[in-house]
Amino acid sequence: MVLNFCPEWIFDVTASAAAREFLQSPLGLDTTVNKFQQGLTSLYNPIDVAQLAEACEQLLLVLNDADAGEEAVIFIENFCYFRLNFEMNKAPRKLSGLFGNDLKGTKTIEYKSDNTRKRFKAYLFAMRNGGMPKAPAGWNLENDATVPALTEMIAKKVNILDSL
């Protein structure tokens, strides 16, 4: 049996993208999270929808505690850009190389919603103090070609009837 669990950085990007979509759409969090959970399950071993929903809720709570207001979506997009392109130590992410591939699944489950919250909170604090890279002007997660499978999953539209 091949173990192919979602890498934690992809889980972070996906949870962030789901939280952003929830903030920008009339759909409920459950409907939005289901879309992203199905997308991840097509790439990796099944992810518990409750864990992905919890990660989204945690991100939204951090934004609420930080009084992000209208800038909430911008903060989430910057975190998506950062996690997509950098390790947490700000080193550029190497998506392919001689000894491995960051897109490859892991042998064990490494992602946890609480860790996603901690990373987002740390990023948000450092970003507000000018210590973290931000998305360049005009950058858009839906148009980023770094990970085509993520781009396709994010761009997929959810029908309002799916929430019924």
Contact map, one row per residue, 1 for C-alpha under 8 A:
11100000000000000000000000000000000000000000000000000000000000000000000000000000000000000000000000000000000000000000000000000000000000000000000000000000000000000000
11110000000000000000000000000000000000000000000000000000000000000000000000000000000000000000000000000000000000000000000000000000000000000000000000000000000000000000
11111000000000000000000000000000000000000000100000000000000000000000000000000000000000000000000000000000111100000000000000000000000000000000000000000000000000000000
01111100000000000000000000000000000000000001100000000000000000000000000000000000000000000000000000000001111100000000000000000000000000000000000000000000000000000000
00111110000000000000000000000000000000000001110000000000000000000000000000000000000000000000000000000000111111000000000000000000000000000000000000000000000000000000
00011111011000000000000000000000000000010011101000000000000000000000000000000000000000000000000000000000110011100000000000000000000000000000000000000000000000000000
00001111111000000000000000000000000000000000000000000000000000000000000000000000000000000000000000000111110011100000000000000000000000000000000000000000000000000000
00000111111100000000000000000000000000000000000000000000000000000000000000000000000000000000000000000000000001110000000000000000000000000000000000000000000000000000
00000011111110000000000000000000000000000000000000000000000000000000000000000000001100000000000000000000000000000000000000000000000000000000000000000000000000000000
00000111111111000000000000000000000000000000000000000000000000000000000000000000001100000000000000000000000000000000000000000000000000000000000000000000000000000000
00000111111111100000000000000000000000000000000000010000000000000000000000000000000000000000000000000000000000100000000000000000000000000000000000000000000000000000
00000001111111110000000000000000000000000000000000000000000000000000000000000001001000000000000000000000000000000001000000000000000000000000000000000000000000000000
00000000111111111000000000000000000000000000000000000000000000000000000000000011001100000000000000000000000000000000000000000000000000000000000000000000000000000000
00000000011111111100000000000000000100000000000000000000000000000000000000000000000000000000000000000000000000000000000000000000000000000000000000000100000000000000
00000000001111111110000000000000000000000000000000011011000000000000000000000000000000000000000000000000000000000000000000000000000000000000000000000000000000000000
00000000000111111111000000000000000000000000000000000001001000000000000000011011000000000000000000000000000000000000000000000000000000000000000000000000000000000000
00000000000011111111100000000000000000000000000000000000000000000000000000011001000000000000000000000000000000000000000000000000000000000000000000000000010000000000
00000000000001111111110000000001100100000000000000000001000000000000000000000000000000000000000000000000000000000000000000000000000000000000000000000000000000000000
00000000000000111111111000001000000000000000000000000001101100000000000000010000000000000000000000000000000000000000000000000000000000000000000000000000000000000000
00000000000000011111111100000000000000000000000000000000000000000000000010011000000000000000000000000000000000000000000000000000000000000000000000000000000000000000
00000000000000001111111110000001000000000000000000000000000000000000000000000000000000000000000000000000000000000000000000000000000000000000000000000000000000000000
00000000000000000111111111111001000000000000000000000000000000000000000000000000000000000000000000000000000000000000000000000000000000000000000000000000000000000000
00000000000000000011111110000000000000000000000000000000000000000000000010000000000000000000000000000000000000000000000000000000000000000000000000000000000000000000
00000000000000000001111111000000000000000000000000000000000000000000000000000000000000000000000000000000000000000000000000000000000000000000000000000000000000000000
00000000000000000000111111100000000000000000000000000000000000000000000000000000000000000000000000000000000000000000000000000000000000000000000000000000000000000000
00000000000000000000010111110000000000000000000000000000000000000000000000000000000000000000000000000000000000000000000000000000000000000000000000000000000000000000
00000000000000000000010011111011000000000000000000000000000000000000000000000000000000000000000000000000000000000000000000000000000000000000000000000000000000010010
00000000000000000000010001111111000000000000000000000000000000000000000000000000000000000000000000000000000000000000000000000000000000000000000000000000000000000010
00000000000000000010010000111111100000000000000000001000000000000000000000000000000000000000000000000000000000000000000000000000000000000000000000000000000000000000
00000000000000000000000000011111110000000000000000001000000000000000000000000000000000000000000000000000000000000000000000000000000000000000000000000000000000000010
00000000000000000000000000111111111000000000000000000000000000000000000000000000000000000000000000000000000000000000000000000000000000000000000000000000000000000110
00000000000000000100110000111111111100000000000000000000000000000000000000000000000000000000000000000000000000000000000000000000000000000000000000000000000001000000
00000000000000000100000000001111111110000000000010011000000000000000000000000000000000000000000000000000000000000000000000000000000000000000000000000000000000000000
00000000000000000000000000000111111111000000000010000000000000000000000000000000000000000000000000000000000000000000000000000000000000000000000000000000000000000000
00000000000000000000000000000011111111100000000000000000000000000000000000000000000000000000000000000000000000000000000000000000000000000000000000000000000001000000
00000000000001000100000000000001111111110000000000000000000000000000000000000000000000000000000000000000000000000000000000000000000000000000000000000000110000000000
00000000000000000000000000000000111111111000011110010000000000000000000000000000000000000000000000000000000000000000000000000000000000000000000000000000000000000000
00000000000000000000000000000000011111111100000000000000000000000000000000000000000000000000000000000000000000000000000000000000000000000000000000000000000000000000
00000000000000000000000000000000001111111110000000000000000000000000000000000000000000000000000000000000000000000000000000000000000000000000000000000000100000000000
00000100000000000000000000000000000111111111011000000000000000000000000000000000000000000000000000000000000000000000000000000000000000000000000000000000000000000000
00000000000000000000000000000000000011111111111000000000000000000000000000000000000000000000000000000000000000000000000000000000000000000000000000000000000000000000
00000000000000000000000000000000000001111111100000000000000000000000000000000000000000000000000000000000000000000000000000000000000000000000000000000000000000000000
00000100000000000000000000000000000000111111100000000000000000000000000000000000000000000000000000000000000000000000000000000000000000000000000000001000000000000000
00011100000000000000000000000000000000011111111000000000000000000000000000000000000000000000000000000000100000000000000000000000000000000000000000000000000000000000
00111100000000000000000000000000000000001111111000000000000000000000000000000000000000000000000000000000000000000000000000000000000000000000000000000000000000000000
00001000000000000000000000000000000010011001111100000000000000000000000000000000000000000000000000000000000000000000000000000000000000000000000000000000000000000000
00000100000000000000000000000000000010011001111110110000000000000000000000000000000000000000000000000000000000000000000000000000000000000000000000000000000000000000
00000000000000000000000000000000000010000000011111110000000000000000000000000000000000000000000000000000000000000000000000000000000000000000000000000000000000000000
00000000000000000000000000000000110010000000001111111000000000000000000000000000000000000000000000000000000000000000000000000000000000000000000000000000000000000000
00000000000000000000000000000000000000000000000111111100000000000000000000000000000000000000000000000000000000000000000000000000000000000000000000000000000000000000
00000000000000000000000000000000000000000000001111111110000000000000000000000000000000000000000000000000000000011000000000000000000000000000000000000000000000000000
00000000001000100000000000000000100010000000001111111111000000000000000000000000000000000000000000000000000000001000000000000000000000000000000000000000000000000000
00000000000000100000000000001100100000000000000011111111100000000000000000000000000000000000000000000000000000000000000000000000000000000000000000000000000000000000
00000000000000000000000000000000000000000000000001111111110000000000000000000000000000000000000000000000000000001000000000000000000000000000000000000000000000000000
00000000000000100000000000000000000000000000000000111111111000000000000000000000000000000000000000000000000000011101100000000000000000000000000000000000000000000000
00000000000000110110000000000000000000000000000000011111111100000000000000000000000000000000000000000000000000000000000000000000000000000000000000000000000000000000
00000000000000000010000000000000000000000000000000001111111110000000000000000000000000000000000000000000000000000000000000000000000000000000000000000000000000000000
00000000000000000000000000000000000000000000000000000111111111000000000000000000000000000000000000000000000000001100100000000000000000000000000000000000000000000000
00000000000000010010000000000000000000000000000000000011111111100000000000000000000000000000000000000000000000000001100100000000000000000000000000000000000000000000
00000000000000000010000000000000000000000000000000000001111111110000000000000000000000000000000000000000000000000000000000000000000000000000000000000000000000000000
00000000000000000000000000000000000000000000000000000000111111111000000000000000000000000000000000000000000000000000000000000000000000000000000000000000000000000000
00000000000000000000000000000000000000000000000000000000011111111100000000000000000000000000000000000000000000000000100110000000000000000000000000000000000000000000
00000000000000000000000000000000000000000000000000000000001111111111100100000000000000000000000000000000000000000000000000000000000000000000000000000000000000000000
00000000000000000000000000000000000000000000000000000000000111111111100000000000000000000000000000000000000000000000000000000000000000000000000000000000000000000000
00000000000000000000000000000000000000000000000000000000000011111111000000000000000000000000000000000000000000000000000000000000000000000000000000000000000000000000
00000000000000000000000000000000000000000000000000000000000001111111000000000000000000000000000000000000000000000000000000000000000000000000000000000000000000000000
00000000000000000000000000000000000000000000000000000000000000111111100000000000000000000000000000000000000000000000000000000000000000000000000000000000000000000000
00000000000000000000000000000000000000000000000000000000000000111111111100000000000000000000000000000000000000000000000000000000000000000000000000000000000000000000
00000000000000000000000000000000000000000000000000000000000000110011111100000000000000000000000000000000000000000000000000000000000000000000000000000000000000000000
00000000000000000000000000000000000000000000000000000000000000000001111110000000000000000000000000000000000000000000000000000000000000000000000000000000000000000000
00000000000000000000000000000000000000000000000000000000000000000001111111100000000000000000000000000000000000000000000000000000000000000000000000000000000000000000
00000000000000000000000000000000000000000000000000000000000000100001111111110000000000000000000000000000000000000000000000000000000000000000000000000000000000000000
00000000000000000001001000000000000000000000000000000000000000000000011111111000000000000000000000000000000000000000000000000000000000000000000000000000000000000000
00000000000000000000000000000000000000000000000000000000000000000000001111111100000000000000000000000000000000000000000000000000000000000000000000000000000000000000
00000000000000000000000000000000000000000000000000000000000000000000001111111110000000000000000000000000000000000000000000010000000000000000000000000000000000000000
00000000000000011011000000000000000000000000000000000000000000000000000111111111000000000000000000000000000000000000000000000000000000000000000000000000000000000000
00000000000000011001000000000000000000000000000000000000000000000000000011111111100000000000000000000000000000000000000000000000000000100001100000000000000000000000
00000000000000000000000000000000000000000000000000000000000000000000000001111111110000000000000000000000000000000000000000000000000011100000000000000000000000000000
00000000000010010000000000000000000000000000000000000000000000000000000000111111111000000000000000000000000000000000000100110000000001000000000000000000000000000000
00000000000110011000000000000000000000000000000000000000000000000000000000011111111100000000000000000000000000000000000000000000000000000000100000000000000000000000
00000000000000000000000000000000000000000000000000000000000000000000000000001111111110000000000000000000000000000000000000000000000001100000100000000000000000000000
00000000000000000000000000000000000000000000000000000000000000000000000000000111111111100000000000000000000000000000000000000000000011100000000000000000000000000000
00000000110110000000000000000000000000000000000000000000000000000000000000000011111111110000000000000000000000000000000000000000000000000000000000000000000000000000
00000000110010000000000000000000000000000000000000000000000000000000000000000001111111000000100000000000000000000000000000000000000000000000000001000000000000000000
00000000000000000000000000000000000000000000000000000000000000000000000000000000111111100001100000000000000000000000000000000000000000000000000000000000000000000000
00000000000000000000000000000000000000000000000000000000000000000000000000000000011111111111100000000000000000000000000000000000000000000000000000000000000000000000
00000000000000000000000000000000000000000000000000000000000000000000000000000000011011111111100000000000000000000000000000000000000000000000000000000000000000000000
00000000000000000000000000000000000000000000000000000000000000000000000000000000001001111110000000000000000000000000001000000000000000000000000000000000000000000000
00000000000000000000000000000000000000000000000000000000000000000000000000000000000001111110000000000000000000000000000000000000000000000000000000000000000000000000
00000000000000000000000000000000000000000000000000000000000000000000000000000000000001111111000000000000000000000000000000000000000110000000000000000000000000000000
00000000000000000000000000000000000000000000000000000000000000000000000000000000000001111111100000000000000000000000000000000000000000000000000000000000000000000000
00000000000000000000000000000000000000000000000000000000000000000000000000000000000011100111110000000000000000000000000000000000000000000000000000000000000000000000
00000000000000000000000000000000000000000000000000000000000000000000000000000000000111100011111000000100000000000000000000000000000000000000000000000000000000000000
00000000000000000000000000000000000000000000000000000000000000000000000000000000000000000001111110001100000000000000000000000000000000000000000000000000000000000000
00000000000000000000000000000000000000000000000000000000000000000000000000000000000000000000111110001110000000000000000000000000000000000000000000000000000000000000
00000000000000000000000000000000000000000000000000000000000000000000000000000000000000000000011111011110000000000000000000000000000000000000000000000000000000000000
00000000000000000000000000000000000000000000000000000000000000000000000000000000000000000000011111111000000000000000000000000000000000000000000000000000000000000000
00000000000000000000000000000000000000000000000000000000000000000000000000000000000000000000000111110000000000000000000000000000000000000000000000000000000000000000
00000000000000000000000000000000000000000000000000000000000000000000000000000000000000000000000011111000000000000000000000000000000000000000000000000000000000000000
00000000000000000000000000000000000000000000000000000000000000000000000000000000000000000000000111111101000000000000000000000000000000000000000000000000000000000000
00000000000000000000000000000000000000000000000000000000000000000000000000000000000000000000011110111111000000000000000000000000000000000000000000000000000000000000
00000010000000000000000000000000000000000000000000000000000000000000000000000000000000000000111100011111100000000000000000000000000000000000000000000000000000000000
00000010000000000000000000000000000000000000000000000000000000000000000000000000000000000000001100001111100000000000000000000000000000000000000000000000000000000000
00010010000000000000000000000000000000000000000000000000000000000000000000000000000000000000000000011111110000000000000000000000000000000000000000000000000000000000
00111110000000000000000000000000000000000001000000000000000000000000000000000000000000000000000000000111111000000000000000000000000000000000000000000000000000000000
00111110000000000000000000000000000000000000000000000000000000000000000000000000000000000000000000000001111111000000000000000000000000000000000000000000000000000000
00111000000000000000000000000000000000000000000000000000000000000000000000000000000000000000000000000000111110000000000000000000000000000000000000000000000000000000
00111000000000000000000000000000000000000000000000000000000000000000000000000000000000000000000000000000011111000000000000000000000000000000000000000000000000000000
00001110000000000000000000000000000000000000000000000000000000000000000000000000000000000000000000000000011111100000000000000000000000000000000000000000000000000000
00001111000000000000000000000000000000000000000000000000000000000000000000000000000000000000000000000000010111110000000000000000000000000000000000000000000000000000
00000111001000000000000000000000000000000000000000000000000000000000000000000000000000000000000000000000000011111011000000000000000000000000000000000000000000000000
00000001000000000000000000000000000000000000000000100010000000000000000000000000000000000000000000000000000001111111000000000000000000000000000000000000000000000000
00000000000000000000000000000000000000000000000000110110010000000000000000000000000000000000000000000000000000111111100000000000000000000000000000000000000000000000
00000000000000000000000000000000000000000000000000000010010000000000000000000000000000000000000000000000000000011111110000000000000000000000000000000000000000000000
00000000000000000000000000000000000000000000000000000000000000000000000000000000000000000000000000000000000000111111111000000000000000000000000000000000000000000000
00000000000100000000000000000000000000000000000000000010001000000000000000000000000000000000000000000000000000111111111100000000000000000000000000000000000000000000
00000000000000000000000000000000000000000000000000000010011001000000000000000000000000000000000000000000000000001111111110000000000000000000000000000000000000000000
00000000000000000000000000000000000000000000000000000000000000000000000000000000000000000000000000000000000000000111111111000000000000000000000000000000000000000000
00000000000000000000000000000000000000000000000000000000000000000000000000000000000000010000000000000000000000000011111111100000000000000000000000000000000000000000
00000000000000000000000000000000000000000000000000000000001001000000000000000010000000000000000000000000000000000001111111110000000000000000000000000000000000000000
00000000000000000000000000000000000000000000000000000000000001000000000000000000000000000000000000000000000000000000111111111000000000000000000000000000000000000000
00000000000000000000000000000000000000000000000000000000000000000000000000000000000000000000000000000000000000000000011111111100000000000000000000000000000000000000
00000000000000000000000000000000000000000000000000000000000000000000000000000010000000000000000000000000000000000000001111111110000100000000000000000000000000000000
00000000000000000000000000000000000000000000000000000000000000000000000000100010000000000000000000000000000000000000000111111111000000000000000000000000000000000000
00000000000000000000000000000000000000000000000000000000000000000000000000000000000000000000000000000000000000000000000011111111100000000000000000000000000000000000
00000000000000000000000000000000000000000000000000000000000000000000000000000000000000000000000000000000000000000000000001111111111100000000000000000000000000000000
00000000000000000000000000000000000000000000000000000000000000000000000000000000000000000000000000000000000000000000000000111111111111000000000000000000000000000000
00000000000000000000000000000000000000000000000000000000000000000000000000000000000000000000000000000000000000000000000000011111111000000000000000000000000000000000
00000000000000000000000000000000000000000000000000000000000000000000000000000000000000000000000000000000000000000000000000001111111000000000000000000000000000000000
00000000000000000000000000000000000000000000000000000000000000000000000000000000000000000000000000000000000000000000000000000111111110000000000000000000000000000000
00000000000000000000000000000000000000000000000000000000000000000000000000000000000000000000000000000000000000000000000000000111111110000000000000000000000000000000
00000000000000000000000000000000000000000000000000000000000000000000000000000000000000000100000000000000000000000000000000100110011111000000000000000000000000000000
00000000000000000000000000000000000000000000000000000000000000000000000000000100010000000100000000000000000000000000000000000010011111100000000000000000000000000000
00000000000000000000000000000000000000000000000000000000000000000000000000000110110000000000000000000000000000000000000000000010000111110000000000000000000000000000
00000000000000000000000000000000000000000000000000000000000000000000000000001100110000000000000000000000000000000000000000000000000011111010000000000000000000000000
00000000000000000000000000000000000000000000000000000000000000000000000000000000000000000000000000000000000000000000000000000000000001111110000000000000000000000000
00000000000000000000000000000000000000000000000000000000000000000000000000000000000000000000000000000000000000000000000000000000000000111110000000000000000000000000
00000000000000000000000000000000000000000000000000000000000000000000000000000000000000000000000000000000000000000000000000000000000000011111000000000000000000000000
00000000000000000000000000000000000000000000000000000000000000000000000000000000000000000000000000000000000000000000000000000000000000111111101100000000000000000000
00000000000000000000000000000000000000000000000000000000000000000000000000001000000000000000000000000000000000000000000000000000000000000111111100000000000000000000
00000000000000000000000000000000000000000000000000000000000000000000000000001001100000000000000000000000000000000000000000000000000000000011111100000010010000000000
00000000000000000000000000000000000000000000000000000000000000000000000000000000000000000000000000000000000000000000000000000000000000000001111100000011011000000000
00000000000000000000000000000000000000000000000000000000000000000000000000000000000000000000000000000000000000000000000000000000000000000011111110000010000000000000
00000000000000000000000000000000000000000000000000000000000000000000000000000000000000000000000000000000000000000000000000000000000000000011111111110010000000000000
00000000000000000000000000000000000000000000000000000000000000000000000000000000000000000000000000000000000000000000000000000000000000000000001111110010000000000000
00000000000000000000000000000000000000000000000000000000000000000000000000000000000100000000000000000000000000000000000000000000000000000000000111110000000000000000
00000000000000000000000000000000000000000000000000000000000000000000000000000000000000000000000000000000000000000000000000000000000000000000000111111110000000000000
00000000000000000000000000000000000000000000000000000000000000000000000000000000000000000000000000000000000000000000000000000000000000000000000111111111000000000000
00000000000000000000000000000000000000000010000000000000000000000000000000000000000000000000000000000000000000000000000000000000000000000000000000111111100000000000
00000000000001000000000000000000000000000000000000000000000000000000000000000000000000000000000000000000000000000000000000000000000000000000000000111111110000000000
00000000000000000000000000000000000000000000000000000000000000000000000000000000000000000000000000000000000000000000000000000000000000000000111110111111111000000000
00000000000000000000000000000000000000000000000000000000000000000000000000000000000000000000000000000000000000000000000000000000000000000000010000011111111100000000
00000000000000000000000000000000000100100000000000000000000000000000000000000000000000000000000000000000000000000000000000000000000000000000000000001111111100000000
00000000000000001000000000000000000100000000000000000000000000000000000000000000000000000000000000000000000000000000000000000000000000000000110000000111111100000000
00000000000000000000000000000000000000000000000000000000000000000000000000000000000000000000000000000000000000000000000000000000000000000000010000000011111110000000
00000000000000000000000000000000000000000000000000000000000000000000000000000000000000000000000000000000000000000000000000000000000000000000000000000001111111000000
00000000000000000000000000000000000000000000000000000000000000000000000000000000000000000000000000000000000000000000000000000000000000000000000000000000001111100000
00000000000000000000000000000001001000000000000000000000000000000000000000000000000000000000000000000000000000000000000000000000000000000000000000000000000111110100
00000000000000000000000000000000000000000000000000000000000000000000000000000000000000000000000000000000000000000000000000000000000000000000000000000000000011111110
00000000000000000000000000100000000000000000000000000000000000000000000000000000000000000000000000000000000000000000000000000000000000000000000000000000000001111111
00000000000000000000000000000000000000000000000000000000000000000000000000000000000000000000000000000000000000000000000000000000000000000000000000000000000000111111
00000000000000000000000000000010000000000000000000000000000000000000000000000000000000000000000000000000000000000000000000000000000000000000000000000000000001111111
00000000000000000000000000110110000000000000000000000000000000000000000000000000000000000000000000000000000000000000000000000000000000000000000000000000000000111111
00000000000000000000000000000000000000000000000000000000000000000000000000000000000000000000000000000000000000000000000000000000000000000000000000000000000000011111
